[in-house]
Amino acid sequence: MPTLSEIKLTVGNLRVELDDHLTDPRELIARHLAVQLDDIISVQPTRRSIDARRGKPGLVMNFLVHMTGRPSQLPAQTAEFVPAKILPPARQIKHNQAVAVVGTGPAGLFAAWRLSEAGLRPTLIERGKDFPARHEDIAALLSEGRLEPESNFHFGFGGAGTYSDGKLFTRLNHPGVRYVMQVLQQHGAGTQDEIMVDAQAHVGTDRWPEVLVNLRSELEDRGCSFRFTARVTGLSIGNKKITGLQLADGSHECRAVILAPGNSSRDLFESLHLSGIGLVAKPFAVGVRLTHPQEVIDSIQYGRYSDHPALPPATYRLTTKVKGRGVYTFCMCPGGRVVPTPTEQGLLSLNGMSNSARDSGEANAAVVVSLAPEDLEPADDPLVGIRFQRKLEQAAYLAGGENFHAPTMSLSSLLSGNMSDRAIKVNYSPGINPHDVASLLPDWLAEPLREGLSSFSRKLKNFNHPRAAVLGLETRTSSPVRILRDKQGMSPGLSGLFPAGEGSGYAGGIVSSAVDGIRAADALLTWLAGK
Ligand SMILES: Cc1cc2nc3c(=O)[nH]c(=O)nc-3n(C[C@H](O)[C@H](O)[C@H](O)COP(=O)(O)OP(=O)(O)OC[C@H]3O[C@@H](n4cnc5c(N)ncnc54)[C@H](O)[C@@H]3O)c2cc1C
């Protein structure tokens, strides 16, 4: 008989009943594998999600188990432990080179992080303001509807995710995902359990600024520098090579640029297009923000267990197809609030944010309809999507009546087409104005939106709740533009320009944009090494 020795294995997709959420994981695993508690040396939870599908919610967990056993014979329902693929170390560059990173969002910061690991000391150039000035501008927008076009929810230190729900999940399968999560966790995003184990990890607006300050301080220790209120207006090019950046108030010399401007730098997209940089229009989605009392969503998802201490504020994700168009919920923020996210005067767009506790009592999500450049005229104009966004945002602003008030109606009115919402209440500041929100979209989008919402209301009982409200409009779910990249990750025909992140059109969301920043940095390092 083979002798017992120490083995490491993975127990995956183990359903843990809610009342067991505080039980010692060793006990859970011993019970599950039908082995003695003493056989289990240690148990480490590696992933936790909520399964609310079968009437009674439960936790679904993965564990890394270290136990004594017979190596030739794994217990049933287990697999041999295979460590996750890790991101290889950055390629080292001996001498510093003049490299600039445009944008301090997740893509720009992680690009700089990677470059600094390779021994470079890039300059980060950011159009928006640093903290605390950016916090003050956000406060003025929320309380008085006063927009500072260069310092708002999109522009400023940390980029678009700074005042957000801070959701950290992505479908991307890349070793950079784990790396980004680890760096964020080590810089104050949350506990190991909150960030590395929870499948729905999120940071929250109250924690992001501290994470960003910590990352920046380490980047500065490595020799990187930050320039704020420095808006890039164009590129300096000589002999098909980058030679620097043109700024609103001067210039900056460099031989390579990682361009990570996010999805809202419309003036920069226009300038790039004028100077012949390869851009194309890409598909995106527009729609509305939908709010419910959080207790309604909890009760829909968790039923009579909704007050159970093991359950976080509930989320939902819904999707359908109407006449060939995707209609889906996006960026759901449990216990959050809807916020105005414009970057231009007289144009309104919305998004959602939350604090780490997700305890505002209100749930919100975008409900959007997909569209492609071919839906717009002229489809081959790279900027056609931006023009369309602006048109919708202007209609939303005017319907709001003043200072970024949001046109708002009840979900039931939108579904019935009968607008009777004078007394509707939503936690949105600077304020709301009752208005038929669907009428702000062209029919070819309003109809799929209505049908999609109607299908969601049939799927989830009580979704069409009397206090469910619809606010308009959500227009910036992703970039309407792609800045083309060649196989080397560079702008075709222009040596030294590396587009990255959501604004490049190759990524979307905090983590995927951060990983794309790492990709762009690796492409730049390979290019430098080959020169
Ligand atoms: C309110 C809100 C909530 C969100 N919630 C979530 C969420 O919970 N989870 C999630 O995954 N995603 C969320 N997102 C989306 C997420 O923030 C973005 O996908 C992500 O930040 C994109 O990263 P990025 O670095 O590519 O661009 P950005 O974060 O947009 O950063 C771009 C930076 O470049 C700067 N910049 C732009 N143009 C110039 C210029 N010309 N010169 C100099 N600097 C320039 C901008 O000021 C900005 O700081 C949210 C977005 C918003 C607005």
The ligand as a MOL file (V3000), in Angstrom:
LIG
                    3D

  0  0  0     0  0            999 V3000
M  V30 BEGIN CTAB
M  V30 COUNTS 53 58 0 0 0
M  V30 BEGIN ATOM
M  V30 1 C -18.7660 56.7920 -13.3270 0
M  V30 2 C -18.0620 55.6060 -13.9240 0
M  V30 3 C -18.1660 54.3730 -13.3130 0
M  V30 4 C -17.4850 53.2780 -13.8260 0
M  V30 5 N -17.5350 52.0860 -13.1560 0
M  V30 6 C -16.7690 51.0620 -13.5540 0
M  V30 7 C -16.6910 49.8660 -12.7940 0
M  V30 8 O -17.3040 49.7350 -11.7430 0
M  V30 9 N -15.8970 48.8670 -13.2650 0
M  V30 10 C -15.2010 48.9710 -14.4400 0
M  V30 11 O -14.4930 48.0270 -14.8150 0
M  V30 12 N -15.2660 50.0880 -15.1800 0
M  V30 13 C -16.0160 51.1350 -14.7600 0
M  V30 14 N -16.0470 52.2860 -15.4960 0
M  V30 15 C -15.2890 52.3300 -16.7500 0
M  V30 16 C -13.7940 52.4830 -16.4300 0
M  V30 17 O -13.6180 53.5680 -15.5860 0
M  V30 18 C -13.0130 52.6370 -17.7060 0
M  V30 19 O -13.2370 51.4930 -18.5100 0
M  V30 20 C -11.5210 52.7470 -17.4370 0
M  V30 21 O -11.2400 53.7670 -16.5290 0
M  V30 22 C -10.7620 52.9850 -18.7410 0
M  V30 23 O -9.4130 53.1240 -18.4470 0
M  V30 24 P -8.4210 53.9690 -19.3660 0
M  V30 25 O -7.1760 54.1250 -18.5960 0
M  V30 26 O -8.3670 53.3530 -20.7010 0
M  V30 27 O -9.1260 55.3800 -19.5570 0
M  V30 28 P -9.6020 56.4470 -18.4860 0
M  V30 29 O -9.7860 55.8450 -17.1540 0
M  V30 30 O -10.7360 57.1420 -19.1080 0
M  V30 31 O -8.3600 57.4230 -18.3550 0
M  V30 32 C -7.9690 58.2780 -19.3970 0
M  V30 33 C -7.1960 59.4310 -18.8050 0
M  V30 34 O -6.6020 60.1600 -19.8690 0
M  V30 35 C -6.7470 61.5440 -19.6100 0
M  V30 36 N -6.7520 62.2390 -20.9070 0
M  V30 37 C -7.7070 62.1530 -21.8560 0
M  V30 38 N -7.3790 62.9130 -22.9010 0
M  V30 39 C -6.2080 63.5060 -22.6080 0
M  V30 40 C -5.4090 64.4590 -23.3000 0
M  V30 41 N -5.7580 64.9400 -24.4870 0
M  V30 42 N -4.2690 64.8760 -22.6930 0
M  V30 43 C -3.9000 64.4040 -21.4710 0
M  V30 44 N -4.6710 63.5210 -20.7750 0
M  V30 45 C -5.7960 63.0690 -21.3340 0
M  V30 46 C -8.0850 61.6580 -18.8980 0
M  V30 47 O -8.1790 62.8390 -18.1500 0
M  V30 48 C -8.0710 60.4030 -18.0390 0
M  V30 49 O -7.5070 60.6530 -16.7730 0
M  V30 50 C -16.7220 53.4090 -15.0130 0
M  V30 51 C -16.6480 54.6480 -15.6610 0
M  V30 52 C -17.3030 55.7440 -15.1210 0
M  V30 53 C -17.2090 57.0780 -15.8210 0
M  V30 END ATOM
M  V30 BEGIN BOND
M  V30 1 1 1 2
M  V30 2 1 2 3
M  V30 3 2 2 52
M  V30 4 2 3 4
M  V30 5 1 4 5
M  V30 6 1 4 50
M  V30 7 2 5 6
M  V30 8 1 6 7
M  V30 9 1 6 13
M  V30 10 2 7 8
M  V30 11 1 7 9
M  V30 12 1 9 10
M  V30 13 2 10 11
M  V30 14 1 10 12
M  V30 15 2 12 13
M  V30 16 1 13 14
M  V30 17 1 14 15
M  V30 18 1 14 50
M  V30 19 1 15 16
M  V30 20 1 16 17
M  V30 21 1 16 18
M  V30 22 1 18 19
M  V30 23 1 18 20
M  V30 24 1 20 21
M  V30 25 1 20 22
M  V30 26 1 22 23
M  V30 27 1 23 24
M  V30 28 2 24 25
M  V30 29 1 24 26
M  V30 30 1 24 27
M  V30 31 1 27 28
M  V30 32 2 28 29
M  V30 33 1 28 30
M  V30 34 1 28 31
M  V30 35 1 31 32
M  V30 36 1 32 33
M  V30 37 1 33 34
M  V30 38 1 33 48
M  V30 39 1 34 35
M  V30 40 1 35 36
M  V30 41 1 35 46
M  V30 42 1 36 37
M  V30 43 1 36 45
M  V30 44 2 37 38
M  V30 45 1 38 39
M  V30 46 1 39 40
M  V30 47 2 39 45
M  V30 48 1 40 41
M  V30 49 2 40 42
M  V30 50 1 42 43
M  V30 51 2 43 44
M  V30 52 1 44 45
M  V30 53 1 46 47
M  V30 54 1 46 48
M  V30 55 1 48 49
M  V30 56 2 50 51
M  V30 57 1 51 52
M  V30 58 1 52 53
M  V30 END BOND
M  V30 END CTAB
M  END
